Structure formats: C-alpha cells, structure tokens
Amino acid sequence: MKAFSIISRRAFVLGAAASAAASRLHATPSHLPIGLQLYSVRNLLPKDFDGTLAALRSIGYTVVEAAGYYDRGAKDFRGAMDRAGLRCVSTHHTLKELETRLDDLLDYAHSAGFEYIVCSSSGGMHRDPNAKGAPTLDDWRWIAGEFNRIGEKIKAAGIAFGVHNHTPEFATIDGTLVYDELLRLTDPKFVVFEMDAGWVFASGHDPLAYLRKQPQRFPLMHVKDMVKGDNGQMHSTELGRGLVDYAPILRAATGLRYDFIEQEEFDIDPMQALRIDAAYMRKLSA
C-alpha cells in the first residue's frame, strides 16, 4: 500500500498535467453528461456497491454503463442507481452470453431501464464451434451476421444494440481490415457501434477517420487514454496523461449520445484517478 502523502503528491501532479493539457485544447460539445464504464471500479463494487456508486456521483459522474450486476436483480440494481443519483443507460455482455441468454438479458434490461445492450467482445468465436485459433475472415463475417440477427431482436424489444471493440477487430486478414468489414456487413437499422477510442488508437488506427466518415454509426464511445509501458505495450492511464487527444475526437463524434470514461489500470488510488478523468472531461467542455 502506497503512503497517502505519496499518492496525494502524485495525484496533484497528474491533475495539474491533465488540466494543463486540457486547457490547450479547443472546447468540445458540453451537452453530454460525464459517464463511466463501471468496469473501471470492478474491484471496488464487490466491497461496497452503494458506497462506490455514491462516491462516483460525488465526483461528477451522472451516467454509467454496466459490466456485470454483482448478484443483484434488475430492480435492486436500478434502485441502487437511483439512490446514488446515477442513470445506468447501457450494459455489456459477450457475444456468447447474447447467443445463449438473450431473452433473460432483455428482461433484465427492461426492468433496469437500459437503453443499450452492447456486445463487449466476440471472444474469438468461430462459425464452427470446434475450430481453434484466431477467427478467420469468414468467422468475422459470420459474427457480423450474428450481430444483425441479435440486433434485430433487441430492437424489436425496444432497446438498441451496439458493438464494442478492442484490438482484434483491427486485424487485417487477406487484405481486409476486420473493423471495416463489420461496419460494411452490419445493418445500421439494427447495429450501432461503441467506439473504444483508446483501443482504436492502440491498434495503430485513427478514431477520427471513422467518426468523420460515418458519425451516425457511433452513438456511444469509451473515452480512454493510453500510454506505452516499459514492456512496449499500450496501457490505460488517466486522461491527459497519455497519447490520445480527445478534443478533435469528440468534436468529430457528432452522432454521440453517451460517452463513458473507462480506465482499466491504475497506479494511484482509483477514485483519485477517476476524479482526474472527470476533471479532464469538464475542461474539454469549458
């Protein structure tokens, strides 16, 4: 456990850096609430669910996206959000869960008041369940078809369906970029995309290129800063500390309805880091 004084000094430095970086950026649309993907506090929620939600609200978060329900029924889950003054508007489930439990997940979503159900990951699924290794291009095309099928059913239930990315979606297979193929093959009537701009950046691609071309396909976004670690790999960090410039990204996201800060890794107290993240987003809207 780090000493509080060390954490406080480091947090102050990071906060100052985030504020300085943000002050150099042009203003971005200010109509969106400050949102958080609750995966960011996955280690805190099991210990104190209500207290963690209240702490998030106290530092400025007003909308959240679920990543698990922590053994709570839908009414209990929604009640906890209401007590904290938060709106949970979206939830994450893997493609495997959506394929096997969709009716139950739709019932939960209705009771909890979600507007979106998002596929968090395809989990490397294959058209042939006995296949091994990385998905082929034909597998990804099959996945796109599953997105359409699932999305049509979710839309019929009065909820929107989205697809979240990591880096596998930016593989190039037989000269075809997987993400481009998913955008091409999915029906905009049934499938929207939740761009994780941090992982787009980490994959070596430019979020702006997609947002400028098809902003209407991206009503949701994960706002995540990335920094290269000593091992050469990209890691999540506090907004303003890393390499991703969110001012032009958010300006280009003209179809955006909700953005969710997501920080996956921490080297300071998580709540202090999330306070820095929220302050960064407020600066962008100033």
C-alpha positions as CSV (number, residue, x, y, z in Angstrom):
1,M,0.0,0.0,0.0
2,K,1.5,3.4,-1.0
3,A,1.6,6.1,1.6
4,F,-1.2,8.6,1.3
5,S,1.2,11.5,1.0
6,I,2.9,10.0,-2.0
7,I,-0.4,9.3,-3.6
8,S,-1.6,12.8,-2.9
9,R,1.5,14.4,-4.4
10,R,1.4,12.2,-7.4
11,A,-2.3,12.8,-7.9
12,F,-1.7,16.6,-7.6
13,V,1.0,16.4,-10.3
14,L,-1.2,14.3,-12.6
15,G,-4.2,16.5,-12.0
16,A,-2.2,19.6,-12.9
17,A,-0.9,17.9,-16.0
18,A,-4.4,16.9,-17.1
19,S,-5.7,20.5,-16.5
20,A,-2.8,22.0,-18.4
21,A,-3.3,19.6,-21.3
22,A,-7.0,20.2,-21.4
23,S,-6.6,24.0,-21.3
24,R,-4.6,23.8,-24.6
25,L,-7.5,22.1,-26.4
26,H,-10.4,23.7,-28.2
27,A,-13.7,23.4,-26.5
28,T,-15.9,20.3,-27.3
29,P,-19.6,19.8,-27.1
30,S,-20.8,20.3,-23.5
31,H,-24.3,18.8,-23.7
32,L,-23.2,15.3,-22.8
33,P,-23.1,14.1,-19.2
34,I,-19.9,12.7,-17.7
35,G,-20.2,9.0,-18.0
36,L,-18.3,6.0,-16.6
37,Q,-18.0,2.4,-17.7
38,L,-18.3,0.6,-14.3
39,Y,-15.5,-1.9,-15.3
40,S,-13.3,0.9,-14.0
41,V,-14.4,0.2,-10.5
42,R,-14.8,-3.6,-10.7
43,N,-12.6,-4.1,-7.7
44,L,-14.5,-1.6,-5.5
45,L,-18.1,-2.6,-6.3
46,P,-18.0,-6.0,-4.7
47,K,-16.7,-4.5,-1.4
48,D,-19.1,-1.6,-1.2
49,F,-21.6,-1.4,-4.0
50,D,-23.7,1.5,-2.8
51,G,-20.8,3.4,-1.3
52,T,-18.8,3.2,-4.6
53,L,-21.8,4.5,-6.6
54,A,-22.3,7.4,-4.2
55,A,-18.6,8.3,-4.5
56,L,-18.8,8.3,-8.3
57,R,-21.7,10.6,-8.2
58,S,-19.9,12.9,-5.7
59,I,-17.0,13.5,-8.1
60,G,-19.3,14.3,-11.1
61,Y,-20.4,11.1,-12.8
62,T,-24.1,11.1,-13.7
63,V,-24.5,8.2,-16.2
64,V,-22.8,4.8,-16.2
65,E,-22.5,1.6,-18.2
66,A,-22.7,-1.8,-16.5
67,A,-20.2,-4.5,-16.8
68,G,-21.8,-7.1,-14.5
69,Y,-24.6,-6.9,-12.0
70,Y,-22.8,-8.2,-8.8
71,D,-25.6,-10.7,-8.0
72,R,-28.3,-8.1,-7.9
73,G,-31.6,-8.5,-9.5
74,A,-32.7,-5.8,-12.0
75,K,-35.0,-3.9,-9.6
76,D,-32.3,-3.9,-6.9
77,F,-29.7,-2.8,-9.4
78,R,-31.8,0.0,-10.6
79,G,-32.7,1.0,-7.1
80,A,-29.1,1.3,-6.2
81,M,-28.5,3.6,-9.2
82,D,-31.5,5.7,-8.2
83,R,-30.3,6.1,-4.7
84,A,-26.9,7.2,-5.9
85,G,-28.4,9.7,-8.4
86,L,-27.0,7.8,-11.4
87,R,-28.5,6.6,-14.6
88,C,-27.3,3.3,-15.9
89,V,-28.1,3.6,-19.6
90,S,-26.1,0.8,-21.1
91,T,-24.8,-2.7,-20.3
92,H,-22.1,-5.0,-21.6
93,H,-22.4,-8.7,-22.5
94,T,-20.2,-11.1,-24.5
95,L,-21.4,-12.5,-27.8
96,K,-21.6,-15.9,-26.2
97,E,-23.9,-14.6,-23.5
98,L,-26.1,-12.8,-26.1
99,E,-26.4,-16.0,-28.1
100,T,-27.3,-18.2,-25.1
101,R,-29.2,-15.9,-22.7
102,L,-30.7,-13.1,-24.8
103,D,-34.3,-13.4,-23.5
104,D,-33.2,-13.2,-19.9
105,L,-30.8,-10.3,-20.7
106,L,-33.7,-8.4,-22.4
107,D,-35.9,-8.9,-19.4
108,Y,-33.2,-7.6,-17.1
109,A,-32.5,-4.7,-19.4
110,H,-36.2,-3.7,-19.4
111,S,-36.5,-3.8,-15.6
112,A,-33.2,-2.0,-15.1
113,G,-34.1,0.7,-17.6
114,F,-31.2,0.3,-20.0
115,E,-31.3,2.0,-23.4
116,Y,-28.5,-0.1,-24.9
117,I,-27.2,-3.6,-24.8
118,V,-23.6,-3.8,-26.1
119,C,-21.6,-6.8,-27.2
120,S,-18.4,-6.3,-25.1
121,S,-16.4,-8.9,-27.1
122,S,-16.9,-11.6,-29.6
123,G,-14.5,-13.7,-27.5
124,G,-12.7,-15.0,-30.6
125,M,-15.8,-17.0,-31.6
126,H,-15.9,-19.2,-34.7
127,R,-18.6,-20.2,-37.1
128,D,-17.6,-23.8,-36.4
129,P,-17.6,-24.2,-32.6
130,N,-14.9,-26.8,-32.8
131,A,-12.5,-24.5,-34.6
132,K,-9.3,-23.3,-32.9
133,G,-7.0,-20.3,-33.2
134,A,-7.8,-16.8,-34.2
135,P,-11.0,-16.1,-36.1
136,T,-10.7,-16.2,-39.9
137,L,-12.3,-13.5,-42.1
138,D,-15.2,-15.9,-42.7
139,D,-15.6,-16.2,-39.0
140,W,-15.8,-12.4,-38.6
141,R,-18.3,-12.3,-41.4
142,W,-20.4,-14.8,-39.6
143,I,-20.1,-12.7,-36.4
144,A,-21.4,-9.7,-38.4
145,G,-24.4,-11.8,-39.3
146,E,-24.9,-12.7,-35.7
147,F,-24.8,-9.1,-34.8
148,N,-27.6,-8.4,-37.3
149,R,-29.7,-11.2,-36.0
150,I,-29.2,-10.3,-32.4
151,G,-29.6,-6.6,-33.1
152,E,-32.9,-7.1,-34.9
153,K,-34.3,-9.0,-31.9
154,I,-33.1,-6.4,-29.4
155,K,-34.5,-3.6,-31.5
156,A,-37.9,-5.3,-31.6
157,A,-37.8,-5.3,-27.8
158,G,-37.4,-1.5,-27.8
159,I,-33.7,-1.4,-26.9
160,A,-30.7,-0.6,-29.1
161,F,-27.8,-3.0,-29.8
162,G,-24.2,-1.9,-30.0
163,V,-20.8,-3.4,-30.7
164,H,-17.7,-2.5,-28.7
165,N,-14.1,-3.0,-29.9
166,H,-10.8,-4.0,-28.5
167,T,-7.8,-4.5,-30.9
168,P,-8.7,-7.9,-32.6
169,E,-11.3,-6.0,-34.7
170,F,-8.4,-4.1,-36.3
171,A,-6.6,-7.2,-37.6
172,T,-6.0,-7.3,-41.4
173,I,-6.9,-10.7,-42.8
174,D,-6.4,-11.5,-46.5
175,G,-6.0,-7.7,-47.2
176,T,-9.3,-6.8,-45.4
177,L,-9.5,-4.8,-42.2
178,V,-11.9,-6.6,-39.9
179,Y,-13.5,-3.5,-38.4
180,D,-14.2,-2.1,-41.9
181,E,-15.9,-5.4,-42.8
182,L,-18.0,-5.3,-39.6
183,L,-19.2,-1.8,-40.5
184,R,-19.9,-2.8,-44.1
185,L,-21.8,-6.0,-43.2
186,T,-23.9,-4.9,-40.2
187,D,-27.3,-3.2,-40.8
188,P,-27.4,0.3,-39.3
189,K,-31.1,-0.3,-38.5
190,F,-30.1,-3.0,-36.0
191,V,-26.4,-2.4,-35.1
192,V,-24.6,0.6,-33.8
193,F,-21.0,0.8,-32.7
194,E,-19.5,1.9,-29.4
195,M,-16.1,3.1,-30.3
196,D,-13.4,2.4,-27.7
197,A,-11.2,5.2,-29.0
198,G,-8.3,4.2,-26.8
199,W,-8.1,0.7,-28.3
200,V,-8.6,2.1,-31.8
201,F,-5.5,4.3,-31.1
202,A,-3.6,1.4,-29.6
203,S,-4.3,-0.7,-32.7
204,G,-2.5,1.9,-34.8
205,H,-5.6,3.4,-36.3
206,D,-7.2,6.9,-36.2
207,P,-10.6,7.3,-34.5
208,L,-11.2,10.5,-36.5
209,A,-11.1,8.6,-39.8
210,Y,-14.2,6.6,-38.7
211,L,-16.0,9.4,-37.0
212,R,-15.7,11.8,-39.9
213,K,-16.9,9.2,-42.4
214,Q,-19.8,7.7,-40.5
215,P,-20.5,9.7,-37.3
216,Q,-24.1,8.3,-37.1
217,R,-22.8,4.8,-36.6
218,F,-21.2,5.8,-33.3
219,P,-23.7,7.0,-30.7
220,L,-21.6,5.5,-27.9
221,M,-17.9,5.9,-27.1
222,H,-15.4,4.8,-24.5
223,V,-13.0,7.6,-23.6
224,K,-9.7,6.0,-22.6
225,D,-6.2,7.4,-22.6
226,M,-3.3,5.2,-23.5
227,V,0.4,5.2,-22.7
228,K,3.2,2.9,-23.8
229,G,4.6,0.9,-20.9
230,D,8.1,-0.3,-20.3
231,N,7.2,-3.6,-22.0
232,G,6.3,-1.7,-25.2
233,Q,2.6,-2.5,-24.8
234,M,-0.2,0.2,-24.6
235,H,-1.8,0.6,-21.2
236,S,-4.7,2.6,-19.9
237,T,-3.9,5.7,-17.9
238,E,-5.5,8.9,-16.6
239,L,-7.0,11.2,-19.2
240,G,-4.5,13.9,-20.2
241,R,-1.5,11.8,-19.1
242,G,-1.4,9.6,-22.3
243,L,-1.2,9.9,-26.0
244,V,-4.8,10.3,-27.1
245,D,-6.1,13.8,-28.0
246,Y,-9.8,13.8,-27.3
247,A,-10.7,17.3,-28.3
248,P,-10.8,16.6,-32.1
249,I,-12.3,13.1,-31.5
250,L,-15.2,14.4,-29.5
251,R,-15.8,17.3,-32.0
252,A,-16.0,14.8,-34.8
253,A,-18.4,12.5,-32.9
254,T,-21.5,14.4,-34.0
255,G,-23.7,11.3,-33.6
256,L,-22.6,10.7,-30.0
257,R,-25.3,10.3,-27.3
258,Y,-23.2,9.0,-24.4
259,D,-19.5,8.7,-23.8
260,F,-18.1,6.7,-20.9
261,I,-14.7,7.2,-19.4
262,E,-13.1,3.8,-18.9
263,Q,-9.8,3.4,-17.1
264,E,-8.7,-0.2,-16.9
265,E,-5.5,0.1,-14.9
266,F,-4.4,2.2,-12.0
267,D,-1.1,3.1,-10.3
268,I,-2.7,5.6,-8.0
269,D,-5.9,5.4,-5.9
270,P,-8.7,4.5,-8.4
271,M,-11.1,7.1,-7.1
272,Q,-8.5,9.8,-7.3
273,A,-7.7,8.7,-10.9
274,L,-11.4,8.8,-11.8
275,R,-11.6,12.3,-10.3
276,I,-8.7,13.4,-12.6
277,D,-10.5,11.8,-15.6
278,A,-13.8,13.6,-14.8
279,A,-11.9,16.9,-14.4
280,Y,-10.3,16.4,-17.8
281,M,-13.7,16.0,-19.4
282,R,-15.1,19.1,-17.7
283,K,-12.1,21.1,-19.0
284,L,-12.8,19.9,-22.6
285,S,-16.4,21.3,-22.3
286,A,-15.3,24.6,-20.6
